Amino acid sequence: MERQILRNGEIVSSNLKKKTSWRSKLSYLLFAYQGVIITSVLVILFGAGLAYAFISQKDAVLTVRVLSKDVSYENVVTQLQDKYSGLIQPDDKQTIDVQNLDLAKEQNQDVLVAQLAGHDVDLLILTETMDEEMKPLFEKNQIKRGAYSYTDLAGRYFVSRIPGKIPNEENLMKVIRE
């Protein structure tokens, strides 16, 4: 293998000597080493992407899931996001993570189970009807009914559930006391 590399180097060197202008020499080098150049550029871009992702990563200081079934509560998510951001006032490296999970979709059920098992959720927000439907599941998994409730701008009433272990208790207390 080493001998093959040396031979390739000799071939490139020999062909470069035959080229007369710097433009033709550069063109030949780019052609001869295009694989190495492309690989190097891709590795550099991948490394830069990883570095950017690591540097720009924000820590969630409150994680809330608005649960629904065949309904989108994105407007509620926006309202809660704004409300909680005002109460907690996260800095540039922090975020308030409020998301709507439509549990009619199986993938969202899996996401919720994984997040609850990983103790990544501070607060669940859902309608009273949905709370009654899911009550046996909540009781089995020690997800207690909270005193916190919320009425959105459309007049819909939401109740809360609090998992047994929560990652951001201090910030959750700011929201609940509000």
N, C-alpha and C positions, 0 to 999 in steps of 0.2 A: 504494500500500500504506500509506504514512504517513497519507494522508488517511483511509483506512478505519479505522485505529487511532484517530485523533482522533475520528472520528465515533462509534466504539464507546464511547470514553471519555465523550463528550457524552451518549450514550444512557444509560449507567450513571449518570452524575451526575444527569440529569433524573429517572430512575426512583427514585433514592435520595431526592430531594427530596419525592417523593410519599409515601414511607413515613413513618409517624408514630412508631412505637416503635423503640427500638434493636435489639430482637430481630428485627423484620421487616427492618430495614436490614442486619443481620449475615447473616440468612438469604439476602437478595438478593445480597449481595456474595459469599457462598460459592457461590451458584448461578452468578453471572456469571463468576467467576474460578476455577471448579472445575478447569478444564484446567491452568491455571497452578499452582494449589495442588497438585494431584496430581503434576504433573511435578516441581515443586520438592521435594516430600517424597520422591519416588523417587530423585532425584539425590542428596539428602542421605543417604538410606539406603544407596545404592550406594557413595557416598564413605566412609561410616562402615564399611561392610563391607570395603572395600579397605584402609582404615587398620587395622582389626582384624586382617585376614589378614596384613598386613605386620608389625605389631607382635608378633603371637603366633607368627610363623614360627620354627621351630626348625631348627637346623643338624644334619644327621646326622653324627655323629662316627665311626660304623661302620655300614656297610651290608652286610647278609648276606642271601642268598637261599637258602632251603631248597627244593631242587628235588624234585619228585615226579611221578608219572605215575598218574593215576586214584586217588590216595590223598591224604588231607589229613593234614598233619603240624603242625596248629595247636598241639598239645600240645608238640611239639618247639620250635616257634617261641617259645612262652611260656617254656619252660625255658631256651632260649638267651638270650632277652631278659633274663631275670632274672640269669643267670650273667654275661653280658657287662656289664650295668649295674653289677654288683658289682665287676667288674675295672676298668672304665674310669671309673666314677662321673661321669657327665655332669652339668653344671649345669642350671639352669632353662631356658637358651636352647639346650640341646643334646639330642639324642635318639639312641638306638640303634635303627636301622631293620632289623628282622628280619621277613621275610615269606616265606610259603610260596607257591611258584609251581607250580601243577599244569600240567605241560607237555603234558598230554593236550588241554588247551584251547588252541586256536590263538592266541587273544588274549594268553595268558600267554607263548607263545613269542615273539610280537612284542615284548612288554614286556621280556623278558630280553635279546633281541637289541639293543633300543634302549638299555637300561641298560648293557650291556657295551660297546657302541659309544661311548657317552657317558662311559665310564670312571667310572660311578657305583656300581659294586659292588666291595666289598673282598674278599668271601669267598663261595664257593658251597659248600653242604653238601648231600650226596646219598648214597644208598646205594651200596655197592660194585657191585651189579648195574647200577644206572643209570649209574654211572661207566664201566663197561665198554661199555655200549651207546653212550654218547656220546663215548667216547675219541677216535675219529677227528675229530669236530667240535672237541673241546677242543684236540687237537694242532694242527689246521689253524689255529686262532685263538690259539695260544700261551697257552692257559689251563692252567697247570701243576698237576700233582697236588701237594698240600701234605702236609706231615708231620702236620698237625693232624687228629685224628679225634675223634669224639664218640659216646658210647653213651647213648641216652636211658633214661628210667626204665623203659621196657618192654623194655629189653635189645636194642634195634635198633642196629646199628652203622652209623655214617655216616663218610664220608671227605670230604676237602675238595679244592677246586680254587681256585687263586688266579689271577685275570686278570693279564695283563702289566702294565697300568697300574692302580694303585689310588689312590683319593683320600685314604685315611686310614691311611697305612702305619704310623705310630707306634702308633695304637690297635690295628691288626691285630697288630702284634708283641706287644702286651700279652696279647692273646687267645691267640696261638699259643704263647707262652712259658709260659703258665699251666699 
